[in-house]
Amino acid sequence: MNLSDLTRNSCMLGNFSAKRGYMRWWHSFSGRNVQTGTARTFFVEIFMINPALGGARPILGQHPHFKKRGMKPSYVMVKAGVFPDENGNEGRQLHAFYPISSLRTTDSPLVMQAGNVSSENDNSPEDDISCGNFLYSEDRLTGFVHVSPEKARRRSLMTEAGYMKWDLTVSKSVSCHTGILAGRLFRALHLLNSFWHGEGIRSFFQGSVILDGDVYEIIPDLSYGCADKHWGRSFNKPWFQFTCSKMTSGRTGKELRHSVLAVNSFCPRFLCFSFRHKFMLQLTYMGEDFQFTHCRLDTKETGRRFVWHMSARNKTAVLKLSGSCKKAEMLHLQYENPDGVKSKLPLWAGSDGVGAIQLYRRVSGARELVDSLKLENALCIYQSEP
C-alpha cells in the first residue's frame, strides 16, 4: 500500500546478516541536456555489503589480493551512471568504493555520508578505489564519481571510465509498503532471500547532473523518478523489477501525475532451502492503491528485446500487464554477492521500457474495465534464473 516507512529505509543489517548481507538504495531519474535538449535517464545507488567484516579499507571480493586470502567483500559503493540512449550508445556505470569505517550515518530518517578516498601506492589493494564522495538523505542527493581509464581497466572495480556529478533534491510522493513481507518476523527468520521497500516508487527529482562535462537539468514533472531499497542475504533469481510513473490514461487521454506501477520479485526460503519465486505488484491509480501478490509472469527473449506478460488478481481487481524493453537500450549492471561471487548471467537494466495495462474491478462476479493505461520510460531490471 501507499504508506511511508522510514524505518525500513534505514540501515538494518544486524547479527549474522551484517557478516553476510547487502543493502542497496536505488534512485533513477530523467533529465535534459541544457544545450541540446536531449533526454537521458540517470541512476545513483548506494550499495553496502557485509558491513561487519569491514575496517579501514574496502575489501573488494574480485581483487586477487583478497581472493587469495579467502576474504569476503566489505565496503560501501556508489554506483552512478546513465542508461544508453535510443541508439544504444553512451551508457555507462561508474563505481567509487569506501571503507566501512569512513561511513557516517544517522538512524531514522537515514543520512549517509562518505568523503574522498584515494591512495598513491599502486601496489596496494587500497589503490583499487575510484575517486568520489556522496551525501544521501531522504530528500537530498549530492556527490560525484570519477574513474580514470587506467582504473577502469581493473576488473576488480567492475566499472567503466568517466565523470558524473549530481546535486538533487527528492520528493517521494508514492510509496510501496510491502507489509509482512518485510516485517520484523520475516526479517528475523530470514524468510526471504531479499527484502524490498519502495519508499519513493513515484519520486520527483530536481537539480542538475554533470556527465563528462555536459550539464543536464532535472525538472520534477519530467524526472519520472524512482527511489527504493533492497536488502538481504542474496540477490533474487530471477531478478525482475518493472517500475513506471509515466502513464497515460486511455479513458481521459491525459498523463497521470501521481499514478505509478511497481513490480518486484521475491523468493521465499526456510533454513537453507529456497522455494519458487513470487511477485508483488502495486498500481497506484488516481489515488487508489491496487496491490497484488497472486501474479503470473511469462518472459520472452528475442534477439532485440525482452517481452513480459503478467496477470495479477486479488479479491477486488484483476490486472493485465504487457511490457518490453530493447536490449540496445539496456546496461549490464555489475555486482558481487555477499559471498564474493559475481554472477555469470548478465543483469540487464534499462529505462525506456514501454507497455500497457488493463485494470478491471470485480463487480458481482463480473469484470468492469476501470482504465487502459499506456506506459513509457519504464525502469526494467531483469536477470534470468540460473
PERA-V278927 format. One record per backbone hydrogen bond with DSSP energy under -1.0 kcal/mol. NH is the residue of the N-H (numbers start at 1). CO is the residue of the C=O. If there is no record, write none. Layout:
nh	co
NH	CO
NH	CO
This chain:
nh	co
3	1
17	14
19	16
20	16
22	232
23	48
24	230
25	46
26	228
28	226
29	42
30	223
31	40
32	217
33	38
34	215
37	33
40	31
42	29
43	81
44	27
45	79
46	25
47	77
48	23
49	75
50	21
52	18
53	50
54	51
59	74
63	60
67	63
68	64
70	67
71	66
74	59
75	49
76	98
77	47
78	96
79	45
80	94
81	43
82	92
83	41
85	89
88	85
92	82
94	80
96	78
98	76
101	55
102	99
103	100
104	113
106	111
112	136
113	104
114	134
124	121
127	124
128	125
129	127
131	146
133	144
134	114
135	142
136	112
137	140
141	168
142	135
143	166
144	133
145	164
146	131
147	162
152	148
154	151
157	154
160	93
162	147
164	145
165	210
166	143
167	208
168	141
169	206
170	139
171	204
173	202
174	202
176	198
177	1
181	178
182	179
183	180
187	183
188	184
189	185
191	186
193	267
195	231
197	229
198	176
199	197
200	227
202	174
203	225
204	171
206	169
207	218
208	167
209	216
210	165
211	214
212	163
214	211
216	209
217	32
218	207
222	219
223	220
225	203
226	28
227	200
228	26
229	197
230	24
231	195
232	22
233	193
234	193
239	383
241	381
242	263
243	379
244	261
248	374
249	254
250	372
253	249
256	247
260	284
261	244
262	282
263	242
264	280
265	240
266	278
269	191
270	273
273	270
275	268
278	266
280	264
281	292
282	262
283	290
284	260
285	288
288	285
290	283
292	281
295	293
296	311
298	309
300	307
302	305
306	325
307	300
308	323
309	298
310	321
311	296
312	319
313	294
314	317
318	360
319	312
320	358
321	310
322	356
323	308
324	354
325	306
327	304
329	326
330	327
331	349
333	347
337	341
340	337
348	382
349	331
350	380
353	378
354	324
355	375
356	322
357	373
358	320
359	371
360	318
361	368
362	316
363	366
366	363
368	361
370	359
371	359
373	357
374	248
375	355
376	246
378	353
379	243
380	350
381	241
382	348
383	239
